[in-house]
Amino acid sequence: MTVLLILIPISLFLGGLGLAAFWFALSSGQFEDPEGNAARILEDKEPDEPAERG
């Protein structure tokens, strides 16, 4: 029974950590254009100029 006192807070912490990682990815624009990225990976030609970061 005492093992539950250890495992429940650990599982809540890990769940919160996963939720925080999801919110970070959402706010940094990771999910902005999934269709465009899926189509871009199939193109054969190389881009003329490097992609801008930021």
SVG drawing of the C-alpha trace seen along z (x, -y; Angstrom):
<svg xmlns="http://www.w3.org/2000/svg" viewBox="-2 -34 23 36">
<polyline fill="none" stroke="black" stroke-width="0.4" points="0.0,0.0 2.9,-2.4 4.2,-1.8 1.0,-3.7 2.1,-6.7 5.3,-6.8 3.9,-5.7 0.9,-8.1 2.9,-11.3 5.5,-10.0 2.8,-9.2 1.1,-12.6 4.5,-14.3 5.3,-12.4 1.8,-13.2 2.3,-16.8 5.7,-16.7 4.1,-15.2 1.4,-17.8 4.0,-20.6 6.0,-19.2 2.8,-19.1 1.9,-22.8 5.5,-23.8 5.4,-22.1 1.9,-23.6 3.1,-27.2 6.3,-26.9 4.5,-26.1 5.3,-22.4 1.8,-21.7 1.3,-24.7 1.4,-23.0 1.4,-19.2 0.1,-18.8 2.8,-21.1 5.5,-19.2 4.2,-15.9 4.2,-17.1 7.6,-18.7 9.3,-15.5 8.2,-13.9 9.8,-16.5 13.0,-15.5 14.5,-18.9 16.7,-20.6 15.6,-24.0 17.5,-27.0 18.1,-28.8 18.3,-27.6 15.2,-27.7 14.9,-30.5 15.0,-29.7 13.0,-31.6"/>
</svg>
